[in-house]
Amino acid sequence: DLMMFGSDFSGAVQVNSTLKGRVDNPTIDLTLSYEGGTLAGDRIGQIHLNCRLKEKNLNIEDLNLDTPLGKFSVKGDVDFRKAFAEGLLTSDPDLDEIFYKFYIHQKDLNLANLLPGTSGLKGVTSAEIELEGKGVYPNTLWAKTAIELYVNKLLVGEGRSSLNVHVSARADMKNGQVAIQNLVSDAGESRFEMNGHYDVSSHQVAAHFKLKISDLGEVLTSLGINSVSGKTDMTGEVSGALRGPTLDARF
């Protein structure tokens, strides 16, 4: 029982593991089951992990987490072969040579639970995320990710109309440069599109965006503003420092 670690921890956990092979290149099978309780003061549901380390390659066959932020399912691989070419006990691993690939599925996140102080905010989200990369240091790693996010019946205030929201995007990071490609957000009859770049070292941004609202009444009613109709298009650019960017927009 985790209560042995203090009052901020509770719940039963079971760990089964086998280890064989050389110490600097072992084969390890690990399963972990947590029935739910409290971790560092936060209420957590069940956790299940099934993974194997073999030939310096970690395969996460199954990781399931039931948390206040929803349910998560993770699968993936982490390849340590080049990073620990001299064995896992080496004192000088090349962390830039760690390769990883993950598939993450999230569902059943209730926005009312995520932001309890925000009155009237409701909606249930789900997401699919793919992440692939090499290295761990921001200025030298490369990574690419794709995300699909859905919000079912997003509501931003009591008595207002709800919208279904879908967001998709791809992003690449290399040599401290982040490129956001084809970010698209659909909410009812409205669409937002953006492509841009971000420099990790200088914190400079450069992006082009397009916003098309086919029904202003639909959007504004969801924000509690009634008796408005029409449609609008907007294009623009954002540039400069992230903390104080310049916006140039055309309606």
Accessible surface in RSA format (square Angstrom, percent):
REM  Atomic radii and reference values for relative SASA: ProtOr
REM  Chains: A
REM  Algorithm: Lee & Richards
REM  Probe-radius: 1.40
REM  Slices: 20
REM RES _ NUM      All-atoms   Total-Side   Main-Chain    Non-polar    All polar
REM                ABS   REL    ABS   REL    ABS   REL    ABS   REL    ABS   REL
RES ASP A   1   104.71  73.3  61.09  60.8  43.61 103.1  30.16  71.0  74.54  74.3
RES LEU A   2    24.66  13.7  24.66  17.6   0.00   0.0  24.66  17.3   0.00   0.0
RES MET A   3   122.91  63.6 110.20  72.9  12.71  30.3  78.70  66.9  44.20  58.6
RES MET A   4   156.27  80.9 111.59  73.9  44.68 106.4  97.07  82.5  59.20  78.4
RES PHE A   5   129.50  64.8  99.98  61.9  29.52  76.8 106.36  64.5  23.14  66.2
RES GLY A   6    33.03  40.7   0.00   N/A  33.03  40.7  32.49  89.2   0.53   1.2
RES SER A   7   112.99  95.5  77.25 103.1  35.74  82.3  51.24 109.1  61.75  86.5
RES ASP A   8    78.49  55.0  76.76  76.4   1.73   4.1   6.43  15.1  72.06  71.9
RES PHE A   9    61.99  31.0  61.40  38.0   0.59   1.5  61.40  37.2   0.59   1.7
RES SER A  10    29.34  24.8  29.34  39.2   0.00   0.0  23.08  49.1   6.26   8.8
RES GLY A  11    14.11  17.4   0.00   N/A  14.11  17.4  11.23  30.8   2.89   6.5
RES ALA A  12    44.48  40.9  40.98  63.2   3.50   8.0  41.26  58.1   3.22   8.5
RES VAL A  13    55.78  36.7  30.84  27.9  24.94  60.1  32.31  28.1  23.47  63.7
RES GLN A  14   113.45  63.4 108.12  79.0   5.33  12.7  36.02  76.7  77.44  58.7
RES VAL A  15    80.34  52.9  52.26  47.3  28.08  67.7  52.26  45.4  28.08  76.2
RES ASN A  16    82.48  56.9  77.16  74.6   5.33  12.8  27.58  66.4  54.90  53.1
RES SER A  17    66.83  56.5  30.86  41.2  35.97  82.9  23.59  50.2  43.24  60.6
RES THR A  18    88.44  62.9  82.59  83.7   5.85  13.9  79.60 106.9   8.84  13.4
RES LEU A  19   117.96  65.7  88.49  63.3  29.47  74.1  88.61  62.2  29.35  79.0
RES LYS A  20   135.17  65.9 129.22  79.3   5.95  14.2  80.89  72.8  54.28  57.8
RES GLY A  21    63.38  78.2   0.00   N/A  63.38  78.2  34.73  95.3  28.65  64.2
RES ARG A  22   157.54  66.1 148.32  75.6   9.21  21.9  75.83 103.6  81.70  49.5
RES VAL A  23   112.78  74.2 100.96  91.4  11.82  28.5 103.45  89.9   9.32  25.3
RES ASP A  24    36.76  25.7  35.91  35.7   0.85   2.0  11.80  27.8  24.96  24.9
RES ASN A  25    30.30  20.9  20.52  19.8   9.79  23.6   2.15   5.2  28.15  27.2
RES PRO A  26     8.61   6.3   8.41   7.7   0.20   0.7   8.41   6.9   0.20   1.3
RES THR A  27    21.40  15.2  20.47  20.8   0.93   2.2   2.58   3.5  18.82  28.4
RES ILE A  28    47.81  27.2  46.97  35.0   0.84   2.0  46.97  33.8   0.84   2.3
RES ASP A  29    44.45  31.1  43.41  43.2   1.04   2.5  23.77  55.9  20.68  20.6
RES LEU A  30    48.36  26.9  47.49  34.0   0.87   2.2  47.82  33.6   0.54   1.5
RES THR A  31    48.53  34.5  47.95  48.6   0.58   1.4  41.58  55.8   6.96  10.5
RES LEU A  32    45.48  25.3  45.16  32.3   0.32   0.8  45.48  31.9   0.00   0.0
RES SER A  33    46.81  39.6  45.72  61.0   1.09   2.5  26.79  57.0  20.02  28.0
RES TYR A  34     7.76   3.6   4.65   2.6   3.11   8.1   5.08   3.8   2.69   3.3
RES GLU A  35   130.76  75.1 110.43  83.5  20.34  48.4  37.63  72.8  93.13  76.0
RES GLY A  36    16.30  20.1   0.00   N/A  16.30  20.1   5.41  14.8  10.89  24.4
RES GLY A  37     3.18   3.9   0.00   N/A   3.18   3.9   3.18   8.7   0.00   0.0
RES THR A  38    27.82  19.8  27.82  28.2   0.00   0.0  12.46  16.7  15.36  23.2
RES LEU A  39    51.58  28.7  49.25  35.2   2.32   5.8  49.25  34.6   2.32   6.2
RES ALA A  40    70.45  64.8  48.84  75.4  21.61  49.2  51.07  71.9  19.38  51.3
RES GLY A  41    45.85  56.5   0.00   N/A  45.85  56.5  16.70  45.8  29.15  65.3
RES ASP A  42    88.35  61.9  85.65  85.3   2.70   6.4  16.39  38.6  71.96  71.8
RES ARG A  43   166.35  69.8 158.77  80.9   7.58  18.0  68.70  93.9  97.64  59.2
RES ILE A  44    22.85  13.0  20.97  15.6   1.88   4.5  21.57  15.5   1.28   3.5
RES GLY A  45    25.70  31.7   0.00   N/A  25.70  31.7  21.18  58.1   4.53  10.1
RES GLN A  46   122.10  68.3 119.96  87.7   2.13   5.1  28.98  61.7  93.12  70.6
RES ILE A  47    27.23  15.5  25.06  18.7   2.17   5.2  25.41  18.3   1.82   4.9
RES HIS A  48    68.38  37.4  67.95  47.2   0.43   1.1  48.34  49.8  20.04  23.3
RES LEU A  49    34.24  19.1  34.24  24.5   0.00   0.0  34.24  24.0   0.00   0.0
RES ASN A  50    43.58  30.1  43.58  42.1   0.00   0.0   0.38   0.9  43.20  41.8
RES CYS A  51    14.70  11.1  11.66  13.0   3.04   7.1   1.86   4.7  12.84  13.8
RES ARG A  52    89.72  37.7  88.94  45.3   0.78   1.9  32.61  44.6  57.11  34.6
RES LEU A  53    24.31  13.5  23.76  17.0   0.55   1.4  23.76  16.7   0.55   1.5
RES LYS A  54   103.94  50.7 100.79  61.8   3.15   7.5  51.58  46.4  52.36  55.8
RES GLU A  55   103.35  59.3 101.28  76.6   2.07   4.9  38.27  74.0  65.08  53.1
RES LYS A  56    26.14  12.8  26.14  16.0   0.00   0.0   8.72   7.9  17.42  18.6
RES ASN A  57    41.67  28.7  39.67  38.3   2.00   4.8  13.68  32.9  27.99  27.1
RES LEU A  58    44.07  24.5  44.07  31.5   0.00   0.0  44.07  31.0   0.00   0.0
RES ASN A  59    53.94  37.2  53.94  52.1   0.00   0.0  15.82  38.1  38.12  36.8
RES ILE A  60    22.48  12.8  21.75  16.2   0.73   1.8  21.75  15.7   0.73   2.0
RES GLU A  61   100.93  57.9  95.75  72.4   5.17  12.3  29.85  57.7  71.07  58.0
RES ASP A  62    35.18  24.6  35.18  35.0   0.00   0.0   8.24  19.4  26.94  26.9
RES LEU A  63    37.18  20.7  37.18  26.6   0.00   0.0  37.18  26.1   0.00   0.0
RES ASN A  64    56.81  39.2  56.37  54.5   0.44   1.1  24.11  58.0  32.70  31.6
RES LEU A  65    48.02  26.7  44.87  32.1   3.15   7.9  46.30  32.5   1.72   4.6
RES ASP A  66    55.15  38.6  54.70  54.4   0.45   1.1   9.84  23.2  45.31  45.2
RES THR A  67    29.12  20.7  18.57  18.8  10.55  25.1  20.46  27.5   8.66  13.1
RES PRO A  68    75.19  54.8  55.34  50.5  19.84  72.1  68.53  56.6   6.66  41.4
RES LEU A  69    83.29  46.4  83.15  59.5   0.14   0.3  83.15  58.4   0.14   0.4
RES GLY A  70     4.83   6.0   0.00   N/A   4.83   6.0   4.16  11.4   0.67   1.5
RES LYS A  71    93.29  45.5  92.25  56.6   1.04   2.5  42.01  37.8  51.28  54.6
RES PHE A  72    57.01  28.5  52.91  32.8   4.11  10.7  54.37  33.0   2.65   7.6
RES SER A  73    33.57  28.4  31.20  41.6   2.37   5.5  17.05  36.3  16.52  23.1
RES VAL A  74    19.55  12.9  19.47  17.6   0.08   0.2  19.55  17.0   0.00   0.0
RES LYS A  75   103.08  50.3 103.03  63.2   0.05   0.1  79.71  71.7  23.37  24.9
RES GLY A  76     5.51   6.8   0.00   N/A   5.51   6.8   3.58   9.8   1.93   4.3
RES ASP A  77    57.23  40.1  56.74  56.5   0.49   1.2  17.89  42.1  39.33  39.2
RES VAL A  78    16.30  10.7  16.30  14.8   0.00   0.0  16.30  14.2   0.00   0.0
RES ASP A  79    25.11  17.6  24.33  24.2   0.78   1.8   6.94  16.3  18.17  18.1
RES PHE A  80    42.27  21.1  42.27  26.2   0.00   0.0  42.27  25.6   0.00   0.0
RES ARG A  81   130.69  54.9 126.08  64.3   4.60  11.0  35.15  48.0  95.54  57.9
RES LYS A  82   153.42  74.8 140.43  86.2  12.99  30.9  86.79  78.1  66.63  71.0
RES ALA A  83     3.58   3.3   0.00   0.0   3.58   8.1   0.00   0.0   3.58   9.5
RES PHE A  84    30.87  15.4  30.66  19.0   0.21   0.6  30.87  18.7   0.00   0.0
RES ALA A  85    69.02  63.5  42.73  65.9  26.30  59.8  44.68  62.9  24.34  64.5
RES GLU A  86   146.91  84.3 120.39  91.1  26.52  63.1  51.05  98.7  95.86  78.3
RES GLY A  87     3.72   4.6   0.00   N/A   3.72   4.6   3.25   8.9   0.47   1.0
RES LEU A  88    46.30  25.8  30.60  21.9  15.70  39.5  30.60  21.5  15.70  42.3
RES LEU A  89   125.26  69.8  97.98  70.1  27.27  68.6 102.47  72.0  22.79  61.3
RES THR A  90    38.60  27.5  16.39  16.6  22.20  52.9  14.12  19.0  24.47  37.0
RES SER A  91   117.95  99.7  78.48 104.7  39.47  90.9  54.20 115.4  63.74  89.3
RES ASP A  92   123.56  86.6 106.79 106.3  16.77  39.6  29.50  69.4  94.06  93.8
RES PRO A  93    41.35  30.1  27.82  25.4  13.53  49.2  28.65  23.7  12.69  78.9
RES ASP A  94    70.72  49.5  64.47  64.2   6.25  14.8  28.04  66.0  42.68  42.6
RES LEU A  95    55.58  31.0  52.29  37.4   3.29   8.3  52.29  36.7   3.29   8.9
RES ASP A  96    47.37  33.2  45.04  44.8   2.33   5.5  17.09  40.2  30.28  30.2
RES GLU A  97    47.30  27.2  43.53  32.9   3.77   9.0   9.34  18.1  37.97  31.0
RES ILE A  98    17.28   9.8  17.28  12.9   0.00   0.0  17.28  12.4   0.00   0.0
RES PHE A  99    67.90  34.0  67.90  42.1   0.00   0.0  67.90  41.2   0.00   0.0
RES TYR A 100    29.58  13.8  29.58  16.8   0.00   0.0  21.07  15.8   8.51  10.5
RES LYS A 101    76.88  37.5  76.52  46.9   0.36   0.9  30.94  27.8  45.94  48.9
RES PHE A 102    39.68  19.9  39.22  24.3   0.47   1.2  39.22  23.8   0.47   1.3
RES TYR A 103   100.27  46.8  97.65  55.6   2.62   6.8  75.20  56.5  25.06  30.9
RES ILE A 104    40.96  23.3  38.52  28.7   2.43   5.9  39.24  28.3   1.71   4.7
RES HIS A 105    66.52  36.4  65.86  45.8   0.65   1.7  54.11  55.8  12.41  14.4
RES GLN A 106    11.76   6.6  11.62   8.5   0.14   0.3   8.01  17.1   3.74   2.8
RES LYS A 107    90.82  44.3  90.82  55.7   0.00   0.0  34.47  31.0  56.35  60.0
RES ASP A 108    75.83  53.1  59.31  59.0  16.52  39.1  18.67  43.9  57.16  57.0
RES LEU A 109    23.04  12.8  23.04  16.5   0.00   0.0  23.04  16.2   0.00   0.0
RES ASN A 110    56.07  38.7  54.64  52.8   1.43   3.4   8.31  20.0  47.76  46.2
RES LEU A 111    22.10  12.3  22.10  15.8   0.00   0.0  22.10  15.5   0.00   0.0
RES ALA A 112    38.34  35.3  30.45  47.0   7.89  18.0  32.07  45.2   6.27  16.6
RES ASN A 113    99.11  68.3  78.53  75.9  20.58  49.5  14.66  35.3  84.44  81.6
RES LEU A 114    67.54  37.6  52.05  37.2  15.49  38.9  53.64  37.7  13.90  37.4
RES LEU A 115    86.26  48.0  83.70  59.9   2.56   6.4  85.92  60.3   0.34   0.9
RES PRO A 116   113.02  82.4  82.23  75.0  30.79 111.9  85.59  70.7  27.43 170.5
RES GLY A 117    80.93  99.8   0.00   N/A  80.93  99.8  44.96 123.4  35.97  80.6
RES THR A 118    67.98  48.3  57.38  58.2  10.60  25.3  42.67  57.3  25.30  38.3
RES SER A 119   103.04  87.1  76.61 102.2  26.43  60.9  54.30 115.6  48.74  68.3
RES GLY A 120    12.38  15.3   0.00   N/A  12.38  15.3   2.47   6.8   9.91  22.2
RES LEU A 121    23.93  13.3  20.98  15.0   2.95   7.4  20.99  14.7   2.94   7.9
RES LYS A 122    93.49  45.6  93.49  57.4   0.00   0.0  52.98  47.7  40.51  43.2
RES GLY A 123     7.02   8.7   0.00   N/A   7.02   8.7   3.39   9.3   3.63   8.1
RES VAL A 124    64.51  42.4  61.53  55.7   2.98   7.2  61.53  53.5   2.98   8.1
RES THR A 125     7.36   5.2   6.69   6.8   0.67   1.6   6.27   8.4   1.09   1.6
RES SER A 126    35.46  30.0  34.98  46.7   0.48   1.1  18.56  39.5  16.90  23.7
RES ALA A 127     7.63   7.0   6.59  10.2   1.03   2.4   6.97   9.8   0.65   1.7
RES GLU A 128    84.86  48.7  82.55  62.4   2.31   5.5  39.20  75.8  45.66  37.3
RES ILE A 129    49.18  28.0  46.87  34.9   2.31   5.6  47.19  34.0   1.99   5.4
RES GLU A 130    95.28  54.7  94.66  71.6   0.62   1.5  21.36  41.3  73.91  60.3
RES LEU A 131    57.04  31.8  55.64  39.8   1.40   3.5  55.93  39.3   1.11   3.0
RES GLU A 132    34.98  20.1  34.75  26.3   0.23   0.5   4.98   9.6  30.00  24.5
RES GLY A 133     0.00   0.0   0.00   N/A   0.00   0.0   0.00   0.0   0.00   0.0
RES LYS A 134    66.85  32.6  65.69  40.3   1.17   2.8  24.39  22.0  42.46  45.2
RES GLY A 135     0.66   0.8   0.00   N/A   0.66   0.8   0.38   1.0   0.28   0.6
RES VAL A 136    68.60  45.1  47.32  42.8  21.28  51.3  50.85  44.2  17.75  48.1
RES TYR A 137   112.01  52.3 112.01  63.7   0.00   0.0  84.53  63.5  27.49  33.9
RES PRO A 138    71.97  52.4  71.79  65.4   0.18   0.6  71.97  59.4   0.00   0.0
RES ASN A 139    89.04  61.4  79.06  76.4   9.98  24.0  23.99  57.7  65.05  62.9
RES THR A 140    78.62  55.9  57.00  57.8  21.62  51.5  58.56  78.7  20.06  30.3
RES LEU A 141    22.34  12.4  21.50  15.4   0.84   2.1  22.19  15.6   0.15   0.4
RES TRP A 142    75.03  30.1  74.99  36.3   0.04   0.1  66.45  35.4   8.58  13.9
RES ALA A 143    15.60  14.3  13.44  20.7   2.16   4.9  13.50  19.0   2.10   5.6
RES LYS A 144    87.89  42.9  85.74  52.6   2.15   5.1  31.44  28.3  56.44  60.1
RES THR A 145    40.83  29.0  37.36  37.9   3.47   8.3  34.82  46.8   6.01   9.1
RES ALA A 146    20.58  18.9  18.60  28.7   1.99   4.5  18.91  26.6   1.67   4.4
RES ILE A 147    56.52  32.2  53.98  40.2   2.55   6.1  54.48  39.2   2.04   5.5
RES GLU A 148    65.99  37.9  65.99  49.9   0.00   0.0  29.69  57.4  36.30  29.6
RES LEU A 149    52.28  29.1  52.22  37.4   0.06   0.1  52.22  36.7   0.06   0.2
RES TYR A 150   104.22  48.7 104.01  59.2   0.22   0.6  72.24  54.3  31.98  39.4
RES VAL A 151    13.99   9.2  12.19  11.0   1.80   4.3  12.51  10.9   1.48   4.0
RES ASN A 152    82.43  56.8  77.84  75.2   4.58  11.0  24.48  58.9  57.94  56.0
RES LYS A 153   135.46  66.1 131.95  81.0   3.51   8.4  74.70  67.2  60.77  64.7
RES LEU A 154    43.49  24.2  40.66  29.1   2.83   7.1  40.66  28.6   2.83   7.6
RES LEU A 155    26.53  14.8  26.10  18.7   0.43   1.1  26.53  18.6   0.00   0.0
RES VAL A 156    50.95  33.5  37.43  33.9  13.52  32.6  37.88  32.9  13.07  35.4
RES GLY A 157     7.03   8.7   0.00   N/A   7.03   8.7   7.03  19.3   0.00   0.0
RES GLU A 158   117.19  67.3  93.90  71.0  23.29  55.4  56.34 109.0  60.85  49.7
RES GLY A 159    86.90 107.2   0.00   N/A  86.90 107.2  44.25 121.4  42.65  95.5
RES ARG A 160    94.10  39.5  78.56  40.0  15.55  37.0   9.83  13.4  84.27  51.1
RES SER A 161    48.04  40.6  35.76  47.7  12.28  28.3  43.70  93.1   4.34   6.1
RES SER A 162    53.12  44.9  31.49  42.0  21.64  49.8   7.42  15.8  45.70  64.0
RES LEU A 163    22.80  12.7  19.44  13.9   3.35   8.4  22.80  16.0   0.00   0.0
RES ASN A 164    95.23  65.7  85.32  82.4   9.91  23.9  29.67  71.4  65.56  63.4
RES VAL A 165    20.77  13.7  16.84  15.2   3.92   9.5  17.81  15.5   2.96   8.0
RES HIS A 166    54.77  29.9  54.08  37.6   0.69   1.8  42.04  43.3  12.73  14.8
RES VAL A 167    32.99  21.7  32.98  29.9   0.01   0.0  32.98  28.7   0.01   0.0
RES SER A 168    22.45  19.0  22.45  30.0   0.00   0.0   8.26  17.6  14.19  19.9
RES ALA A 169    15.23  14.0  10.57  16.3   4.66  10.6  12.15  17.1   3.08   8.2
RES ARG A 170   119.95  50.4 119.54  60.9   0.41   1.0  39.06  53.4  80.88  49.0
RES ALA A 171    22.47  20.7  21.71  33.5   0.76   1.7  21.74  30.6   0.73   1.9
RES ASP A 172    53.86  37.7  52.33  52.1   1.53   3.6  22.24  52.3  31.62  31.5
RES MET A 173    36.62  19.0  34.56  22.9   2.05   4.9  14.99  12.7  21.63  28.7
RES LYS A 174   135.97  66.3 132.30  81.2   3.67   8.7  74.81  67.3  61.16  65.1
RES ASN A 175   104.23  71.9  87.99  85.0  16.25  39.1  23.25  55.9  80.99  78.3
RES GLY A 176     3.57   4.4   0.00   N/A   3.57   4.4   3.20   8.8   0.37   0.8
RES GLN A 177    80.30  44.9  77.20  56.4   3.10   7.4  38.97  82.9  41.33  31.3
RES VAL A 178    28.71  18.9  28.71  26.0   0.00   0.0  28.71  24.9   0.00   0.0
RES ALA A 179    19.05  17.5  19.05  29.4   0.00   0.0  19.05  26.8   0.00   0.0
RES ILE A 180    48.89  27.8  46.70  34.8   2.20   5.3  46.70  33.6   2.20   6.0
RES GLN A 181    67.41  37.7  67.40  49.3   0.02   0.0  17.98  38.3  49.43  37.5
RES ASN A 182    94.82  65.4  88.75  85.8   6.07  14.6  21.38  51.5  73.44  71.0
RES LEU A 183    38.26  21.3  38.11  27.3   0.15   0.4  38.11  26.8   0.15   0.4
RES VAL A 184    29.90  19.7  29.52  26.7   0.38   0.9  29.52  25.6   0.38   1.0
RES SER A 185    25.15  21.3  23.12  30.9   2.03   4.7   8.34  17.8  16.81  23.6
RES ASP A 186    37.19  26.1  36.30  36.1   0.89   2.1  20.42  48.1  16.78  16.7
RES ALA A 187    23.21  21.3  22.86  35.3   0.35   0.8  22.86  32.2   0.35   0.9
RES GLY A 188    40.59  50.1   0.00   N/A  40.59  50.1  17.36  47.6  23.23  52.0
RES GLU A 189   108.63  62.4  95.88  72.5  12.75  30.4  26.09  50.5  82.54  67.4
RES SER A 190    11.68   9.9   9.37  12.5   2.31   5.3  10.04  21.4   1.64   2.3
RES ARG A 191   104.13  43.7 102.50  52.3   1.63   3.9  29.31  40.1  74.81  45.3
RES PHE A 192    63.50  31.8  63.08  39.1   0.41   1.1  63.08  38.2   0.41   1.2
RES GLU A 193    49.48  28.4  48.37  36.6   1.11   2.6  11.94  23.1  37.54  30.7
RES MET A 194    38.69  20.0  36.91  24.4   1.78   4.2  19.17  16.3  19.52  25.9
RES ASN A 195    71.40  49.2  68.92  66.6   2.47   6.0  27.85  67.0  43.54  42.1
RES GLY A 196     7.29   9.0   0.00   N/A   7.29   9.0   5.26  14.4   2.03   4.5
RES HIS A 197   110.47  60.4 104.76  72.8   5.71  14.6  71.04  73.2  39.44  45.9
RES TYR A 198    49.36  23.0  48.94  27.8   0.42   1.1  39.29  29.5  10.08  12.4
RES ASP A 199    34.25  24.0  33.05  32.9   1.20   2.8   7.79  18.3  26.46  26.4
RES VAL A 200    33.72  22.2  30.61  27.7   3.11   7.5  30.61  26.6   3.11   8.4
RES SER A 201    81.58  68.9  52.52  70.1  29.06  66.9  43.92  93.5  37.67  52.8
RES SER A 202    57.99  49.0  37.03  49.4  20.96  48.3  44.10  93.9  13.89  19.5
RES HIS A 203    97.97  53.5  97.97  68.1   0.00   0.0  67.99  70.1  29.97  34.9
RES GLN A 204    82.48  46.1  79.72  58.3   2.76   6.6  35.07  74.7  47.41  36.0
RES VAL A 205    22.95  15.1  17.98  16.3   4.96  12.0  19.47  16.9   3.47   9.4
RES ALA A 206    52.17  48.0  50.55  78.0   1.62   3.7  50.71  71.4   1.46   3.9
RES ALA A 207    20.85  19.2  12.21  18.8   8.64  19.7  16.37  23.1   4.48  11.9
RES HIS A 208    86.48  47.3  84.61  58.8   1.86   4.8  65.95  68.0  20.53  23.9
RES PHE A 209    15.52   7.8  15.04   9.3   0.47   1.2  15.52   9.4   0.00   0.0
RES LYS A 210   102.87  50.2 102.15  62.7   0.72   1.7  50.13  45.1  52.74  56.2
RES LEU A 211    42.17  23.5  40.20  28.8   1.97   5.0  40.65  28.6   1.52   4.1
RES LYS A 212   109.63  53.5 109.02  66.9   0.61   1.4  76.37  68.7  33.26  35.4
RES ILE A 213    20.45  11.6  19.54  14.6   0.91   2.2  19.54  14.1   0.91   2.5
RES SER A 214    51.15  43.2  33.99  45.4  17.17  39.5  20.68  44.0  30.48  42.7
RES ASP A 215    58.83  41.2  57.69  57.4   1.14   2.7  10.99  25.9  47.83  47.7
RES LEU A 216    39.19  21.8  39.19  28.0   0.00   0.0  39.19  27.5   0.00   0.0
RES GLY A 217    13.70  16.9   0.00   N/A  13.70  16.9  13.54  37.2   0.16   0.3
RES GLU A 218    49.39  28.4  38.71  29.3  10.69  25.4  24.29  47.0  25.11  20.5
RES VAL A 219    29.18  19.2  29.18  26.4   0.00   0.0  29.18  25.4   0.00   0.0
RES LEU A 220    38.55  21.5  38.55  27.6   0.00   0.0  38.55  27.1   0.00   0.0
RES THR A 221    48.39  34.4  47.33  48.0   1.06   2.5  32.52  43.7  15.88  24.0
RES SER A 222     7.43   6.3   7.43   9.9   0.00   0.0   3.70   7.9   3.73   5.2
RES LEU A 223    87.67  48.8  76.31  54.6  11.35  28.5  76.31  53.6  11.35  30.5
RES GLY A 224    36.71  45.3   0.00   N/A  36.71  45.3  10.16  27.9  26.56  59.5
RES ILE A 225    86.96  49.5  83.13  61.9   3.84   9.2  86.25  62.1   0.72   1.9
RES ASN A 226   100.77  69.5  85.15  82.3  15.62  37.6  26.69  64.2  74.08  71.6
RES SER A 227   124.83 105.5  69.97  93.4  54.86 126.4  55.30 117.8  69.54  97.4
RES VAL A 228    56.25  37.0  43.15  39.1  13.09  31.5  46.70  40.6   9.55  25.9
RES SER A 229    98.95  83.6  77.56 103.5  21.39  49.3  40.31  85.8  58.65  82.2
RES GLY A 230    41.06  50.6   0.00   N/A  41.06  50.6  33.07  90.8   7.99  17.9
RES LYS A 231   158.66  77.4 134.57  82.6  24.09  57.4  77.61  69.9  81.05  86.3
RES THR A 232    37.67  26.8  29.56  30.0   8.11  19.3  26.68  35.8  10.98  16.6
RES ASP A 233    82.39  57.7  73.75  73.4   8.64  20.4  33.46  78.8  48.93  48.8
RES MET A 234    33.71  17.5  32.41  21.4   1.30   3.1  29.77  25.3   3.94   5.2
RES THR A 235    41.36  29.4  41.28  41.8   0.08   0.2  32.00  43.0   9.35  14.1
RES GLY A 236     0.00   0.0   0.00   N/A   0.00   0.0   0.00   0.0   0.00   0.0
RES GLU A 237    62.19  35.7  61.21  46.3   0.99   2.3  42.93  83.0  19.26  15.7
RES VAL A 238    38.24  25.2  37.35  33.8   0.89   2.1  37.35  32.5   0.89   2.4
RES SER A 239    51.60  43.6  51.60  68.9   0.00   0.0  27.42  58.4  24.19  33.9
RES GLY A 240    25.77  31.8   0.00   N/A  25.77  31.8  22.09  60.6   3.68   8.2
RES ALA A 241    44.57  41.0  40.53  62.5   4.04   9.2  40.53  57.1   4.04  10.7
RES LEU A 242    96.00  53.5  84.88  60.7  11.12  28.0  84.88  59.6  11.12  29.9
RES ARG A 243   243.04 102.0 204.12 104.1  38.91  92.7  81.97 112.0 161.07  97.6
RES GLY A 244    55.15  68.0   0.00   N/A  55.15  68.0  32.19  88.3  22.96  51.4
RES PRO A 245    65.01  47.4  42.27  38.5  22.74  82.7  42.27  34.9  22.74 141.3
RES THR A 246    89.25  63.5  83.93  85.1   5.32  12.7  55.26  74.2  33.99  51.4
RES LEU A 247   113.36  63.1  84.49  60.4  28.87  72.6  84.49  59.3  28.87  77.7
RES ASP A 248    76.47  53.6  73.32  73.0   3.15   7.5  24.31  57.2  52.17  52.0
RES ALA A 249    36.67  33.7  10.45  16.1  26.22  59.7  10.45  14.7  26.22  69.5
RES ARG A 250   111.37  46.8 104.01  53.0   7.36  17.5  76.16 104.1  35.21  21.3
RES PHE A 251   186.75  93.4 122.98  76.2  63.77 165.9 142.93  86.7  43.83 125.4
END  Absolute sums over single chains surface
CHAIN  1 A    15177.4      12945.6       2231.7       8869.0       6308.4
END  Absolute sums over all chains
TOTAL         15177.4      12945.6       2231.7       8869.0       6308.4
